């Protein structure tokens, strides 16, 4: 890789301060951040034009984009997603599976693991897998196919990912179906995130699951028990338990603007993790697409099954960021937390992702004053330019 300097930037640092300066990149890493221009630089120079530099977005829950789905188990399809994601500011992600037959999940995992750590595919970096289902509650399945739902099984996890659960980062499950929280405890010991989703759990079950290692709530408020004045459910746990991260789909469809404002106000930027939960239709025109062999109709920002059930999203991360900024009046520092830093910490990659710091991967996005994406750098390589 050629040494590079990006000059003339406003740089959002890890502590939230913003400085004017330049970023030096060597071998895909940030080697120096300087407020003083360095003359006679022997390498590639890039003019940042005064744009705001922030860490690239991390999407820990995404199924597909640009006509492809990770469950397709096709290299060229995943490569399309990897190329597409920098156009919305995403520089790293978890390939998210969904409820399907064991063989289908196994094939998707085996195919896509080739992208992990493989820099032959220019674009966003796959950090591992988010297994959404099949260990979910049938009555909260959403768009997950009923016939493939299964009780939590550690043996199935080992069949798909090996005894050490290589490359598995998050498992979404219904904790009320996990006998004695055996899977949650096992995942915790393996440093894999347990996330409650597609669940009918009570508040107390979530609290107990947390004591066994549960740390995340999948697409918060969607496909989970809501707040009742005598049983505040999973949603209540998200508001009350300060140790739970809450995934949020900020597309204006999955959650009302009032709910997004309430989440911003009462949960706050330290625990929100913005996700897209996007499907293959993202980046494509309205029409009919497929999700786990089911027809999905996309009109505008809304993707639904034939019965009207929401079926993922077509949200771009940059649009979710702008909506949360508008509704919650988040500062730039708060925006970098919900779009990158929090996910990096939860996924145990904060040593190399999630902030603009010396020694970390050169995953950078450049934004104008309206938070419109201008450029995306993945490991120092320019992967998207608006113009």
ABEGO torsion letter per residue (X at the ends): XBBBBBBGBBBBBAAGBBBBEBBBBBGGBBABBBABBBBGBBEBBBBAGGBBBBBBBBBABBAEBGGBBAAAGBAAAAAAAAAAAAAAGBABBBBBBBBBBAAAAAAAAAAAAAABGBAABBEBBBAEBBBBOABBBAAAAEABBAAABBBBBAAAAAAAAEAAGBGBABBBBBAAABBGGAAAAAAAAAGBBBBBBGBABBAAAAAAAAAAGBABBBGBGBGBBBBBAABAEAAAAAAABAABBBBBBBAGAABBAAAAAAAAAAAEAAABBBBAGBBAABGBBBEBBBBGGBBBBBBEABBBBAAGBBBEBABBAAAAAAAAAAAAGBBAAAAAAAAAAAAAAAAGAAAABGBBBBGBBBBBBBBBAAGBBABBBBGGBBABBAX
